[in-house]
């Protein structure tokens, strides 16, 4: 985003926790619900010693608000899309089509050399 001078909002979840509405919005865009955004393998989630799959949606939201470090990162979201993690090709979907087209053309030209 910085390389293309695109505006975005970065949110430090330790200082500015997600609201319940923001968490619900994120969950509504996932393919696998809580599993898509919560890292059950990181040390923060393990320290909680609870089975997230056994919690209600309301309990999961409270848990995320109280323990934002259990979330996978980064989380990119706009009106239509959600991307969790550092997959560069998936993150590129957030770039305007015009920029993606130029980058694709440049890559094809380099490959042809």
C-alpha positions as CSV (number, residue, x, y, z in Angstrom):
1,X,0.0,0.0,0.0
2,X,2.8,2.4,0.8
3,X,4.7,1.6,-2.4
4,X,1.6,2.7,-4.4
5,X,0.7,5.6,-2.1
6,X,-2.7,4.1,-1.4
7,X,-4.6,5.3,1.7
8,X,-5.2,2.9,4.5
9,X,-5.9,2.8,8.2
10,X,-3.5,0.9,10.4
11,X,-5.0,0.0,13.8
12,X,-2.9,-1.0,16.8
13,X,-5.2,-3.5,18.5
14,X,-3.4,-3.2,21.8
15,X,-4.2,0.5,22.0
16,X,-7.4,0.6,20.0
17,X,-9.2,-2.8,20.3
18,X,-11.7,-3.9,17.6
19,X,-15.3,-3.1,18.4
20,X,-17.9,-5.9,18.5
21,X,-19.2,-4.6,15.2
22,X,-15.8,-4.7,13.6
23,X,-15.2,-8.2,14.7
24,X,-18.6,-9.3,13.4
25,X,-17.9,-7.5,10.1
26,X,-14.6,-9.4,9.8
27,X,-16.2,-12.7,10.7
28,X,-19.0,-12.1,8.1
29,X,-16.3,-12.0,5.4
30,X,-14.4,-15.2,6.4
31,X,-14.8,-18.5,4.7
32,X,-14.2,-20.6,7.9
33,X,-15.4,-18.2,10.6
34,X,-13.3,-17.9,13.7
35,X,-10.7,-20.4,12.4
36,X,-9.9,-17.9,9.6
37,X,-8.8,-15.1,11.9
38,X,-7.7,-16.7,15.2
39,X,-4.4,-18.4,15.5
40,X,-4.9,-21.3,17.8
41,X,-1.2,-22.1,17.5
42,X,0.4,-18.9,18.8
43,X,1.6,-18.6,22.3
44,X,-1.2,-16.2,23.3
45,X,-4.0,-18.5,22.3
46,X,-2.3,-21.5,23.9
47,X,-1.9,-19.5,27.2
48,X,-5.7,-19.1,27.3
49,X,-6.1,-22.8,27.6
50,X,-9.6,-22.8,26.2
51,X,-11.2,-24.5,23.3
52,X,-12.4,-21.7,21.1
53,X,-14.6,-24.0,19.1
54,X,-16.7,-24.6,22.2
55,X,-17.4,-20.8,22.7
56,X,-20.4,-18.9,21.5
57,X,-20.0,-16.1,19.0
58,X,-20.5,-13.6,21.8
59,X,-17.8,-15.3,23.9
60,X,-15.4,-15.4,21.0
61,X,-15.9,-11.7,20.4
62,X,-15.2,-10.9,24.1
63,X,-12.2,-13.2,24.0
64,X,-10.8,-11.3,20.9
65,X,-11.4,-7.9,22.5
66,X,-9.6,-9.0,25.7
67,X,-6.8,-10.8,23.9
68,X,-6.2,-9.3,20.4
69,X,-2.9,-11.0,20.1
70,X,-4.7,-14.3,19.3
71,X,-5.7,-12.8,15.9
72,X,-3.7,-13.8,12.9
73,X,-2.1,-10.8,11.2
74,X,-2.2,-8.7,9.2
75,X,-5.9,-8.4,8.6
76,X,-6.8,-6.4,5.6
77,X,-10.4,-5.5,5.0
78,X,-12.4,-3.3,2.7
79,X,-16.1,-3.2,1.8
80,X,-15.9,-6.4,-0.2
81,X,-12.8,-8.4,0.7
82,X,-10.9,-9.8,3.7
83,X,-7.3,-11.0,3.6
84,X,-5.6,-12.6,6.6
85,X,-1.9,-13.2,6.5
86,X,1.0,-12.2,4.3
87,X,0.2,-13.9,0.9
88,X,1.5,-11.2,-1.5
89,X,-0.7,-12.3,-4.4
90,X,-3.8,-12.2,-2.2
91,X,-2.9,-8.8,-0.8
92,X,-2.5,-7.5,-4.4
93,X,-6.3,-7.9,-4.8
94,X,-6.6,-4.8,-2.7
95,X,-4.7,-2.8,-5.3
96,X,-6.8,-1.0,-7.9
97,X,-7.1,-3.0,-11.1
98,X,-5.1,-0.4,-13.1
99,X,-2.1,-0.8,-10.9
100,X,-2.3,-4.6,-11.0
101,X,-2.5,-4.5,-14.8
102,X,0.6,-2.3,-15.1
103,X,2.5,-4.6,-12.7
104,X,1.4,-7.7,-14.6
105,X,2.5,-6.1,-17.9
106,X,5.9,-5.2,-16.4
107,X,6.4,-8.7,-15.1
108,X,5.5,-10.2,-18.5
109,X,8.0,-7.8,-20.2
110,X,10.8,-8.8,-17.7
111,X,10.0,-12.5,-18.3
112,X,10.2,-12.1,-22.1
113,X,13.8,-10.7,-21.8
